[in-house]
């Protein structure tokens, strides 16, 4: 178990392992949920707000509304997690962006700048406009914006990052006054998340159960535990299975312990890393096989035989034509990928190993090209017939 601030390489290691089981996504979503509760408590407490002369009067969450999130994504602009309405006078309000960031290493000033928020408000995203009018009773175009804040847990790595060279090299380094640090109870934070039960099995094996009361140690064991669960789910099925069933925690813990001579969380992780590294070689071979053999140049040739000429590059197409033929290429690619997976599963069902199945498909890969061209020709005929009609 590490002590103090871990080396960057160790941090990368546990993050990469954790993501076998989606640890970063789980942590991010949980922090948005718990962070919003803490933010509202902070505002209601009347604690000093780090904006001179401003008092927060309203917190408007932009999460949890699928229609709003889709509209914001389509705007092409960065959007914060929360918009805070600040009162800076009897008749004067200002809007401020706020983002929940578990790790400041992945934060950026551009996510919370006054200019970025102003650009988003001026874009006139209809669901956002309606939400703000409903919450504020006024249109956002009538309100000023100010530089925003990051809302982060009190972690040594976050304090370290503010003083780091990596932060200093950014065009706009994140400053201390731009972060609202919060104390977080590890048990309350991690207990609802998948993988926490595994973390609670790993820590006693290292004689470190008491360290789970420290947020940094709890995060370490959570990422490793979630990663081991995810790894087992992948390792016990063929690479041709795209949605492996989730393993039961005690089963996964026992499975790894049986394969390690002197069990510890680090030893279990090391075994999983070796197995996942070998699996990644197979996954790369599979990805190469699933690449569509039918490209834009093949589409041009097919259309040319029908008296239709396209520009040499897809970028030269008018938007409507780009969408039309781009969708056709996408459908051909999806069907090709499905064909490869179906063929692989059939081989795996006969008892053939993944390496042997991939070798067989690589040897026989030439048959996938004519299949994809045939599918494309049928789609082209349908498209042209529809245009003629």
N, C-alpha and C positions, 0 to 999 in steps of 0.2 A: 504493500500500500504506500502511496506517495505521501510525502509530508511537505508542507509549505506549498509554494507555487510550482506546479509541474512543468517540466520542459515542454516546449511547443510540440515536440515529436510525440510525447506521451498523450497530450491533449488530442492531437490528430488521430492517434491510435484508438483512443476510446470513443471518439466521435465516429470514426469510420466503422468500428465494430458495432456501436449502438445503432447505426443506421441499417444494419442487416434486419433489425426489427422495428425500424421507424422511430427510434428514440427522439431524434431532434424534432420531428413533427409532433410527437406526443407532448414533449416539453413546451414547444412553441404554442400549441393550442391551449394547453393548461395554463400557461402564463398569461395569455390573453384573457382567459376566463377569470382566474384569480386576481390578475393584475387590475382588471376593471373593478372588482370589488374593493381592492385596496385603494385604487384611485378615488373612488367615490367616498370611501371612509376618510381619505386624506383631505379631500375638499371639504367634507362636512365638519372635520375637526377644527377648521379655521387655521391650520398651520400655515406659516409664512410661505407664500408662493414665490418661486424664483423669477419674478418679473416685476421690476420696480413699479410700484404704484398700482399694480393690477391685482384684482381679487377674482378668483374663479367662481363663477355662478352657475355654470352648467357644463356637463360632460356628455358629449354626443357620440355614442359608439357607432362606427360604420360597419361593424361586423355583425354576423347573424342574419343579414338580409340578403338572400341570394340574388334578387333582382338588382339591388343596389350594387353588390359586388361585381356582377356582370357588367353593369353600366360603367362602373369605375374602371374596370379592366379594359373595356372597349375605348375609353377615353384616351388610352395610350400614355397617361400621365401617372406619376407616383401619387399614391393616396395614403394618408396616415391611418392608424387604427382608431384614433379618437380625435374629435375636434373639441377643443375647450373654449368656452365663451368666457372672456374676462371682462370685468367691469373696471373701468379706469376713470369714472366720473359719473355724475348723476344721469347724464344722457349719452354716455360714450361707452361703446363696447368694442372689443377687439377679439379676433379669432386666432387661435393658436393650435398648431398640429402637435399631436403626441403619439409616440410609437412605443409599444411594448417590446423590449429587447432583452431576452434572457442573456445573450452574450453580446457585449458591446463590440466585439471584434467584427460582427456582421452588421453593424449599424453604419449609417451614413448621414452626414449633415443634410444632404440633398433631400432626404426623406422628411425632414422637419423644418426646412427653411421657410421663411415668410413668402419668398418668391414662388416656391413650389406650391404652397397652399393657395396663393393668389391665382396662380395659373389654373389650378384645378377648379377653383370657384368661378373663374371667368369662363371656363369651358362650357358652363351651363348644363351640367349633367342633370337631367330632369329629376331622377329619384333623389339625388343629393339636394337639389334646390328645394324640393318638397319637404324633405326631412328637416332641413335647417329652418325653413319658414315655420313649420309646425312647432319646432322646439324653441325657436327664438322670437317668433312673431314678426320677423323682418327678413327681407331678402339679403343674402350674403354679399351682394354687390354694394350694399350700403355700409359694410363694415370693414374696418382695417384688419390687417394681419400682422402678426409679429413672429419672430423666430420661435421654434417649438422646443419640445423637451423629449427626452427618452426616459422611460420608466423601467428600471432594471433591478434585479435582486442584488443584495449586498453579498457579492462574491469576490474573493481575492483576485481572481483572474480579471474581473471587470475593473477593479481599482488599478491593477497593474497595467491594463491596456491603455488607460487614459494617459499614463506616463511613458508609454512604449514608443519605440522608433516607428513602428508600423502606423500608429495613430498620427505621429508627427509628420509622416510622409504624405498624409492625405492632403488634398487641396484645401480642405477646411477641417482641421483636426477637431475632434469632439472635445469640448471643454467641460471641466467639473460642474460648472453651474448649469450645464445643459442636461444633466442627468439627475433624476429623482431616484435615489437608492432606497430600497425597501427591505426590511427584515422578512425572511420567509421561513416558516416552520417546515422542515423537510418532510415530516410525517403527513402533515395536512396537504402539502403540495403533491407528493409522489403517491400517496396511498391509493387514489382512484385510478392510477395509470397502469396499463398492462405492462408487466415486467417488474413491478415493485416487489412482488412475492419472490421472484428469483433473486433480486438484490438482497432480500432479507435472508436467503439461504446462503448466499455467497459470503457475506460479511462475517458471520460466525466461523466459517471455515478458515478465515484469515485471522481469527480472534480480534475482530474489529467491529463487533456488533454495536458497541457504544458509539463508534464514530458515525453511525447513521443519524445521530442527532445533530451532526454538523452538515450544513447544506452542501459544501463542496464534496465531502466524502460520500454523501447520499447520492449526489449526481453521478459521481464516478461509478458506484456500484449499480446505480439504475441503468446507466448506459451499457455497462458490461453485461448485466443480467438480461436486459432487453435484446442486446445483440446475440447472446447465446441462444435465447429462445428463437429468434429469427433465423439464426444459422441452422439450428436443428431442423426447423420446419423445411428449410431448403435442402439440407444435406440428405435427408431420408427419402427424398423423392427424386425422380428423373428431372433433368434440366428442361424436358419438354412439358412439364407440369407448371403452368403459369400461376396458379393460385393454390399453393400447398396448404393443407390444413394446419391450423395453429396447434403446436404441441401443448400438452398439459405440463405445468411448471415442474412438479416433482418428478415426472417422467424425464423431462429434459435434463434436470439436475443430475439424476442418477445416470442417465445416458452418457453425459460428459465425464462424470466421476469414474465410471468403469473404464474409460479409455485413457486415463491419466494416472501415472504411477504414484506421484506425490501430489494429491489434489490441493490446489489453491486457486483463487480467482484468476491469478495471472497464468497459471499453468493451463487451466481450462480455456482461457482466452487464447493462449498460444496454440493449443491444439486446434481450436476453431479457426484461427487465422490460417494455419497450414491447409486445413481441409477446404476452406473457402477460397484460398489462393488457387488450389488445384481445380476447384469448380469454376473459377472465373475463366480459366483457359478454355473450358468446354463452352461456357456461355459466349465467349468471344467467337468461337467457331460457329456456334449456332446463329449469332447475330450476322456473321458474314453470309451464311446460307439464306437468311431471311431478307437480305437486301434485294429489292426488286430488280429483276433482270430486264425490266421494261422501263426505259428512261425517256426523257423528252425527245432525244434524237430519234428514238424508235417511233414515237408518236408522229414526228414530222414526216418520217418516211411513209408511215401508214396513210397519213392524210395526203401526202404528195401523190400517191398512186390513185387517189380519188379526186385529184385536181384541185386540192386545197393546199396553199402554201402558207407556212408560218414563219415568223422571224427565226433567225439562227439561235437566239437565246430566249428563254421563257420570259425574261425581264422586259423584252420588247413587245410583248402582247398587251393589247388594251385590257383594262381591268376585268371587264366582263368575260372576255375570252380566256384570260388567265385563270379566273375562277372556274370556268366551264371545263377547260382541259386539265387544270390542276386537280379538280375533283375526280376526273376520270383516272388520272395517274395514281391518285391516292387509293381509289377502289381496287385498281389492279395490284398495287403494292400490298394492300390488306389481304386480298385473296391469296396472293403468293405466300405471304407470311403464314396464313392459316394452313395452306397446303403443306408447308414444310413441317409445321407443328403436328399436323395430323399424321403425316408419314412417320415422323419421329416417334410419336406415341404408339403407333402400330408396331414398330420395331421393338420399342421398350416392352410392350405387352407380351412379346414372344420370349422375353427373358434376356434380350440382348443388352449389353452394357451401354451406357451413354457414349463412351469413346468409340465403341464399335459401330453404334448406330449413326453417329456423326460421320464416321469414315465412310459408311455405306452411302449416306446421303451426299457427301462430297463427291464420291465417285460417280453417283448417278445424277448430279446436279444439272447436267445438260438437258434433262427432260423437263426441268421447270421453265426454261426459256420459252419453248414452243407453247407450253400451257398458258403462260402469261400473255404471250402475243395473241393467242386465240381468244382469251378473255377480253383483251383490249379491243380486238377487231369487232367483237360482238357489241361492246359498249359504244364504239365509234359509230357503228351502223345504227344503233338505237338513237344516238345523239343527232346524227345527220337526218335520220328519218323524222325525228321530232322537230328539227328546224324547218324541214321542208313542209311539214304539216302546219 
